[in-house]
Amino acid sequence: MLRELSSAYRTVEKRAQALVRRAIHYYTKDTPLNTLVVYAVIKIIVLLGAILVSLLYQPSELFKNPAFLANWDGIWYRAIAYQGYAYGYPNSAAFPPMYPLLIKIFSFNQPTLMPWVGVLISNAFSFLGLYFLYKLVPLIVDEKYRLRVCFAYMVFPVLLVCNLVSYTEPIFLAFTIGAYYYWKRGKFGYAALLAIFSIFTRQLGALILVIFLVDVLYAYVSHREQSRVTRERSVTREQSRINRELAVIAITCVGLAMLYLFYLYRFGNPFIVSKVDAANWKASFSVTNLFNNLRTYGFQGPSSPPFNYIILPIYLIDTLLVVATILALLKRDVALSTYSFVSLAIFLSMTSVGNSFVRYVAGIFPLYLFLGLLLSDNWHKNIVIGIIAIVIAIQNMFIWISGAWLY
């Protein structure tokens, strides 16, 4: 009996090892299609895993709401898509117009299709964001890190869940990463367009201006240093590029102004989002809040109960990850390092820092560059890390299916 069990175990082990080797070989061919296929497989594993666990432990929740991927924010976005901002006003004003517009267009304004269309849109954009990241990596770090960075994007648990459900993170990331990719490639028309789309997806999309401005300033300083030793033609070419980059920044600023004009026209208040956030989620910004949150979450814990202390280590880990990203990218891409710093500082400047912090951090795309730098060139080790991350994502998705708000 023991021999048979041992033999069966060795057979399963050999097959598992062979499967892992084939998967690694397929992924390390380093093509965009292979990368997207692997990501699709990971998504399917997480979704099916969470459904199977739910069938075992909470089948009633699963059957009660088959469109569980469209819960929480997804409910607001599809309601706005169908009924406009009259739905739940003024709270609905906190949700930017890009996602509802996409849902309205691709569902042909059919309410029965909207939950599924919303999920399909967010998932489609998660693949688009991965594609842009795949193309962007060699423009920032060595090409050998490309697959590792993409792998970090694919298995990061919080982002994996956000990219499965009806959330704006995948749309925001696709537009933001795409804007910077086209910026680095010198295709400034596309860069400006995607930057504006990012702003209309989430107001924090305006932080793309930080990347653009710092990159221009860095290029200008470098240009002045190099102009002493380069030929006049090269200097003229560089100055022309800087002028085009400044034009992109100006156009992006116009796009930001258009968003505020939209709020003024629709609600009579260009700053209604800040007003709604402060009224409902105590989300106002100040330097005082920054220092209070650093002291509160970094050293002594919050003084105002109730607070779930179990998630305090997650706050600290996420904060340290972003700080490490800032430091790691400082010499590789100062614009992305500054963007990461400003993103973290803005969120810590809010009056209240809740569960959404982990979701906010997942939307800081330079983080995946840093995580990719951390990963090993030994893909068997990376697979182990990926399996752990996928298990965490399955557990998170199980909680999501239960109907609880996670982040």
Secondary structure in CASP SS format (residue, H / E / C, confidence):
PFRMAT SS
TARGET T0000
AUTHOR 0000-0000-0000
METHOD secondary structure of the structure
MODEL  1
M C 1.00
L H 1.00
R H 1.00
E H 1.00
L H 1.00
S H 1.00
S H 1.00
A H 1.00
Y H 1.00
R H 1.00
T H 1.00
V H 1.00
E H 1.00
K H 1.00
R H 1.00
A H 1.00
Q H 1.00
A H 1.00
L H 1.00
V H 1.00
R H 1.00
R H 1.00
A H 1.00
I H 1.00
H H 1.00
Y H 1.00
Y H 1.00
T C 1.00
K C 1.00
D C 1.00
T C 1.00
P H 1.00
L H 1.00
N H 1.00
T H 1.00
L H 1.00
V H 1.00
V H 1.00
Y H 1.00
A H 1.00
V H 1.00
I H 1.00
K H 1.00
I H 1.00
I H 1.00
V H 1.00
L H 1.00
L H 1.00
G H 1.00
A H 1.00
I H 1.00
L H 1.00
V H 1.00
S H 1.00
L H 1.00
L H 1.00
Y H 1.00
Q C 1.00
P H 1.00
S H 1.00
E H 1.00
L H 1.00
F H 1.00
K H 1.00
N C 1.00
P C 1.00
A C 1.00
F H 1.00
L H 1.00
A H 1.00
N C 1.00
W C 1.00
D H 1.00
G H 1.00
I H 1.00
W H 1.00
Y H 1.00
R H 1.00
A H 1.00
I H 1.00
A H 1.00
Y H 1.00
Q H 1.00
G H 1.00
Y H 1.00
A H 1.00
Y C 1.00
G C 1.00
Y C 1.00
P C 1.00
N H 1.00
S H 1.00
A H 1.00
A H 1.00
F C 1.00
P C 1.00
P C 1.00
M H 1.00
Y H 1.00
P H 1.00
L H 1.00
L H 1.00
I H 1.00
K H 1.00
I H 1.00
F H 1.00
S C 1.00
F C 1.00
N C 1.00
Q C 1.00
P C 1.00
T C 1.00
L C 1.00
M H 1.00
P H 1.00
W H 1.00
V H 1.00
G H 1.00
V H 1.00
L H 1.00
I H 1.00
S H 1.00
N H 1.00
A H 1.00
F H 1.00
S H 1.00
F H 1.00
L H 1.00
G H 1.00
L H 1.00
Y H 1.00
F H 1.00
L H 1.00
Y H 1.00
K H 1.00
L H 1.00
V H 1.00
P H 1.00
L H 1.00
I C 1.00
V C 1.00
D C 1.00
E H 1.00
K H 1.00
Y H 1.00
R H 1.00
L H 1.00
R H 1.00
V H 1.00
C H 1.00
F H 1.00
A H 1.00
Y H 1.00
M H 1.00
V H 1.00
F C 1.00
P H 1.00
V H 1.00
L H 1.00
L H 1.00
V H 1.00
C H 1.00
N C 1.00
L C 1.00
V C 1.00
S C 1.00
Y C 1.00
T C 1.00
E H 1.00
P H 1.00
I H 1.00
F H 1.00
L H 1.00
A H 1.00
F H 1.00
T H 1.00
I H 1.00
G H 1.00
A H 1.00
Y H 1.00
Y H 1.00
Y H 1.00
W H 1.00
K H 1.00
R H 1.00
G C 1.00
K C 1.00
F H 1.00
G H 1.00
Y H 1.00
A H 1.00
A H 1.00
L H 1.00
L H 1.00
A H 1.00
I H 1.00
F H 1.00
S H 1.00
I H 1.00
F H 1.00
T H 1.00
R C 1.00
Q H 1.00
L H 1.00
G H 1.00
A H 1.00
L H 1.00
I H 1.00
L H 1.00
V H 1.00
I H 1.00
F H 1.00
L H 1.00
V H 1.00
D H 1.00
V H 1.00
L H 1.00
Y H 1.00
A H 1.00
Y H 1.00
V H 1.00
S H 1.00
H H 1.00
R H 1.00
E H 1.00
Q H 1.00
S C 1.00
R C 1.00
V C 1.00
T C 1.00
R C 1.00
E H 1.00
R H 1.00
S H 1.00
V H 1.00
T H 1.00
R H 1.00
E H 1.00
Q H 1.00
S H 1.00
R H 1.00
I H 1.00
N H 1.00
R H 1.00
E H 1.00
L H 1.00
A H 1.00
V H 1.00
I H 1.00
A H 1.00
I H 1.00
T H 1.00
C H 1.00
V H 1.00
G H 1.00
L H 1.00
A H 1.00
M H 1.00
L H 1.00
Y H 1.00
L H 1.00
F H 1.00
Y H 1.00
L H 1.00
Y H 1.00
R H 1.00
F H 1.00
G C 1.00
N C 1.00
P C 1.00
F C 1.00
I H 1.00
V H 1.00
S H 1.00
K H 1.00
V H 1.00
D H 1.00
A H 1.00
A H 1.00
N H 1.00
W H 1.00
K C 1.00
A C 1.00
S C 1.00
F E 1.00
S C 1.00
V H 1.00
T H 1.00
N H 1.00
L H 1.00
F H 1.00
N H 1.00
N H 1.00
L H 1.00
R H 1.00
T H 1.00
Y H 1.00
G H 1.00
F H 1.00
Q H 1.00
G C 1.00
P C 1.00
S C 1.00
S C 1.00
P C 1.00
P C 1.00
F C 1.00
N C 1.00
Y H 1.00
I H 1.00
I H 1.00
L H 1.00
P H 1.00
I H 1.00
Y H 1.00
L H 1.00
I H 1.00
D H 1.00
T H 1.00
L H 1.00
L H 1.00
V H 1.00
V H 1.00
A H 1.00
T H 1.00
I H 1.00
L H 1.00
A H 1.00
L H 1.00
L C 1.00
K C 1.00
R C 1.00
D C 1.00
V H 1.00
A H 1.00
L H 1.00
S H 1.00
T H 1.00
Y H 1.00
S H 1.00
F H 1.00
V H 1.00
S H 1.00
L H 1.00
A H 1.00
I H 1.00
F H 1.00
L H 1.00
S C 1.00
M E 1.00
T C 1.00
S C 1.00
V C 1.00
G C 1.00
N C 1.00
S H 1.00
F H 1.00
V H 1.00
R H 1.00
Y H 1.00
V H 1.00
A H 1.00
G C 1.00
I C 1.00
F C 1.00
P H 1.00
L H 1.00
Y H 1.00
L H 1.00
F H 1.00
L H 1.00
G H 1.00
L H 1.00
L H 1.00
L C 1.00
S C 1.00
D C 1.00
N C 1.00
W H 1.00
H H 1.00
K H 1.00
N H 1.00
I H 1.00
V H 1.00
I H 1.00
G H 1.00
I H 1.00
I H 1.00
A H 1.00
I H 1.00
V H 1.00
I H 1.00
A H 1.00
I H 1.00
Q H 1.00
N H 1.00
M H 1.00
F H 1.00
I H 1.00
W H 1.00
I H 1.00
S C 1.00
G C 1.00
A C 1.00
W C 1.00
L C 1.00
Y C 1.00
END
